[in-house]
Structure formats: structure tokens, C-alpha cells
């Protein structure tokens, strides 16, 4: 089967086997459990990237919430409870000054180094649309100040330091999704990120059965983000790209 998924400007095409018996591919070296964990992480990154691509852009915020020594939780479970209290305070504050506004965001609790996986101090990352908020330039390079009704977001957090910046201007936030998912304080089979319920979802544009699978191709002029290795044994393949913008045709009405 070939499945095509659209998330914002990003198109993913994946070819995979469907049926009663999957063709046997050469077994990869190493622990099968570790291989499964890698696959689960890759799937989590793709799912998160789709949500980011559907809902956020350069006008939205990337926020890091850190803990001081006094408020540092004992474990990730306690940290998530602390974040939940913060989110409710933030929602109430925004609602007071922007009636009917519902926050839209995605967040993780982090306890790992993004590159090495080594333990790090608990913190949170949050991608959020700044509805009901006032954003101004901060003192640091690239940083911004965020206020709600004249109250700084650090006053609402109350547990330590807050760093805010705009998201980079990108059509594909897969790299950001990977950065977040690899830090997430979650067991291999647990959900690594948490979305609000009002987010747009990716669209499955098509699904079709193919009897003789071949290597997938991308449209001419497409901005290819990822072109996976084609597996001849199973017919599996994955590509991700950004469609070439259509040229506008102007008609002379004179």
C-alpha cells in the first residue's frame, strides 16, 4: 500500500506491506528490543512533526520552563503535575483578558540530553500560539518577553526560569520534533508529547494498493526533506517533501 499524508505544506508518502504474511527481510544486527525502541521513537517524531506542521509557524512561540532548586520535582511524574497546574493558571489568566480564547499548544517534560540520552535536570518545552498574549523583544539574542494582561509569564510559572523565542521560519518542523522527542521523559512505549485538543490533524490524501511495489519518487521541483532507503525484500519505502508552489497565472483583463 502507498499512503500519502499532508501536514501543512509537507507531504509524506510511505509504501508498506499489507496482508496476511509479510515478506521476510534480512534481520538487522543488534537487540530486537532496541530496534523496536528506535522505530517507536521514529514514529513518535513523525507524528509530532505532523502536528507541528499543521498548526504552528514563525508567529508562534517556543518556550522552555526550568526549575530552581527550591521547586525542582523529585521525578517526571511530579513535574507533569506541576506543569498541569501551570497550564491551568495560564489558561485562566488568558481567559480573563481575552474572553473565549482557548490555548493551542504542544508540550513535553524533558529529562534527557537530546544528543547522548544522558540524564539532565528536569524541565519542560512548550510550543504555543500566543493568542491573548503580548510579545516584545527580549534582552537576549533571539529571545522575547511574553506578558498576559501585564503579568510576565515567569510570574505565572513561579517555579524558576522561563526562556521564550519565536519558532524558526520553516515549512517542516521534523528537526524540532526530533529535538523534543529525544529529550522526553517517557518510557519507550509511553507517549512522549502532549497536545491540546483543539489542534488541526494531518490529512490522509490517498491510500492505494499496489501489487508490484517500486521505489517511490518525488514530484519534479519538490523540496525533498527525506528520501529513505528502499527495501527490495519488503517493498517498503518512505519519502517526505514540500511541494513546489504553483505559479500564479495572471490574466490580462484589458
C-alpha positions in Angstrom: 0.0 0.0 0.0 1.1 3.6 -0.7 -0.2 6.2 1.8 0.0 9.9 1.2 -0.3 12.3 4.2 -0.4 16.1 4.1 0.6 18.1 7.1 0.6 21.8 6.3 3.0 22.2 3.3 4.7 18.8 4.0 3.8 15.7 2.0 4.8 12.2 3.2 4.5 9.1 1.1 5.0 5.7 2.6 4.9 2.3 1.0 4.4 -0.7 3.2 3.2 -4.3 3.2 -0.4 -5.2 4.0 -1.7 -8.8 4.0 -1.6 -12.0 6.0 2.1 -12.7 5.7 4.8 -10.1 5.5 7.8 -10.9 3.3 10.9 -11.7 5.5 13.6 -9.1 5.4 17.2 -9.7 6.5 17.3 -9.4 10.3 19.3 -6.4 11.5 22.1 -6.9 13.8 21.6 -6.0 17.5 18.8 -6.3 20.0 15.3 -6.6 18.5 14.0 -4.6 21.6 16.4 -1.8 20.8 15.4 -1.9 17.2 11.7 -1.6 18.2 12.6 1.3 20.5 14.3 3.1 17.7 11.3 2.5 15.5 8.9 3.8 18.2 11.0 6.9 18.6 11.0 7.5 14.8 7.2 7.1 14.7 6.8 9.5 17.6 8.9 12.1 15.8 6.9 11.8 12.6 3.6 12.1 14.5 4.8 15.1 16.4 6.2 16.7 13.3 2.8 16.4 11.5 1.1 18.2 14.4 3.7 20.9 14.4 3.5 21.4 10.6 -0.3 21.6 10.7 -0.6 24.1 13.5 2.4 26.3 14.0 4.7 28.7 12.2 7.1 31.6 12.7 4.5 33.6 14.5 4.2 31.1 17.4 6.4 30.6 20.4 8.9 28.0 21.7 9.1 28.2 25.5 11.4 26.5 27.9 10.4 26.2 31.6 13.2 25.5 34.0 13.1 24.7 37.8 15.1 26.4 40.5 16.5 24.3 43.4 13.6 25.1 45.7 10.9 23.9 43.3 12.7 21.0 41.5 10.3 18.0 41.3 11.6 14.6 42.5 10.6 12.8 39.3 9.0 13.3 35.9 5.5 12.3 37.2 5.6 15.1 39.8 6.9 17.5 37.1 4.0 16.8 34.9 1.6 17.6 37.8 3.4 20.9 38.3 3.1 21.7 34.6 -0.6 20.9 34.7 -1.1 23.4 37.4 0.9 26.0 35.4 -1.2 25.3 32.3 -4.5 25.8 34.2 -3.2 29.1 35.7 -2.1 30.2 32.2 -5.4 29.3 30.7 -7.3 31.2 33.4 -5.1 34.3 33.0 -5.5 34.4 29.2 -9.3 33.9 29.6 -9.5 36.9 31.9 -8.1 39.2 29.3 -9.2 37.5 26.1 -12.7 36.0 26.7 -13.4 32.8 24.8 -9.7 32.2 23.9 -8.5 28.7 24.2 -4.8 28.0 24.3 -3.3 25.9 21.5 -0.1 24.1 22.1 2.1 21.0 22.5 4.4 20.3 25.4 6.9 17.7 26.8 8.6 17.0 30.1 12.3 16.6 29.5 14.9 14.7 31.4 17.4 13.5 28.8 20.2 15.1 26.8 19.0 15.3 23.2 22.3 14.0 21.7 23.5 11.5 24.2 20.4 10.4 26.1 22.2 11.1 29.4 20.0 12.3 32.4 19.6 16.1 32.7 17.8 18.4 35.1 14.0 18.2 34.7 12.5 21.0 32.5 9.6 21.5 30.0 9.4 22.6 26.4 6.2 24.2 25.1 5.2 25.2 21.6 2.3 27.6 21.8 0.3 30.1 19.8 0.5 33.5 21.6 -3.2 34.3 21.5 -4.2 36.7 24.2 -0.5 37.4 24.9 1.7 40.4 24.3 5.1 39.6 22.8 8.0 42.0 22.8 11.8 41.8 22.1 13.8 40.4 25.0 17.2 41.3 26.2 19.0 38.2 24.8 19.6 37.5 21.2 16.5 35.9 19.7 14.6 36.0 23.0 11.2 37.6 23.5 9.2 38.7 26.5 5.7 37.3 26.9 3.0 39.0 29.0 -0.6 38.3 29.7 -2.6 41.3 31.0 0.6 43.0 32.1 1.8 39.9 34.0 5.0 38.2 32.8 4.8 34.5 32.0 7.5 33.8 34.6 5.1 35.1 37.3 2.6 32.5 36.2 5.2 29.8 36.0 6.5 30.6 39.6 9.0 27.7 39.6 12.1 29.0 38.1 13.5 30.5 34.8 11.5 31.0 31.6 13.0 31.4 28.2 10.8 32.4 25.2 11.6 32.7 21.5 9.8 32.7 18.2 9.7 29.5 16.2 12.1 29.5 13.2 10.5 30.1 9.8 10.3 26.6 8.5 7.8 24.6 6.4 8.9 21.3 8.0 9.4 21.1 11.8 10.6 17.5 11.8 14.0 18.5 13.2 12.2 20.3 16.1 10.0 17.2 16.7 13.2 15.1 16.9 14.8 17.5 19.3 11.7 17.3 21.6 11.0 13.6 21.4 14.6 12.6 22.1 14.5 14.6 25.4 11.1 13.4 26.5 10.8 11.8 30.0 8.8 8.8 28.9 9.3 5.0 28.8 9.8 3.6 25.3 6.1 2.7 24.9 4.7 5.8 26.5 3.5 8.9 24.7 6.4 11.4 24.5 4.4 14.6 23.9 1.1 16.1 24.9 -1.2 18.2 22.6 -4.2 20.4 23.4 -7.5 19.0 21.9 -8.0 22.0 19.5 -5.2 21.2 17.2 -5.7 20.5 13.5 -4.8 17.0 12.3 -2.9 15.8 9.3 -4.9 14.7 6.3 -4.6 11.3 4.6 -4.8 12.4 0.9 -4.8 8.9 -0.6 -4.3 5.2 0.1 -3.9 2.7 -2.7 -2.9 -0.9 -3.1 0.0 -1.7 -5.4 0.7 -5.3 -6.5 4.2 -4.7 -7.7 5.9 -2.1 -5.4 8.7 0.0 -6.8 10.8 2.8 -5.4 8.8 5.9 -4.7 9.6 9.2 -6.5 9.0 12.8 -5.6 7.5 15.4 -8.0 9.8 17.5 -10.2 10.9 20.6 -8.3 9.9 19.4 -4.9 12.0 20.3 -1.9 12.9 16.8 -0.7 13.3 16.7 3.1 13.9 12.9 3.5 14.4 10.1 1.0 14.5 6.8 2.8 16.3 3.6 1.7 14.1 1.4 -0.5 13.8 -2.2 0.9 13.6 -4.5 -2.1 12.6 -7.5 0.1 9.5 -6.0 1.6 8.8 -3.1 -0.8 8.8 -0.6 2.0 9.9 3.0 1.3 9.4 6.5 2.8 9.8 9.9 1.3 9.0 13.4 2.7 8.9 16.6 0.7 7.5 20.0 0.3 5.5 20.6 -2.9 6.8 23.1 -5.4 4.5 26.2 -5.1 2.1 26.6 -8.0 2.8 29.6 -10.2 0.1 32.1 -10.2 -1.3 32.9 -13.7 -2.4 36.4 -14.2 -5.0 37.1 -17.0 -4.9 40.4 -18.7 -8.4 41.8 -18.4 -7.8 44.7 -20.8 
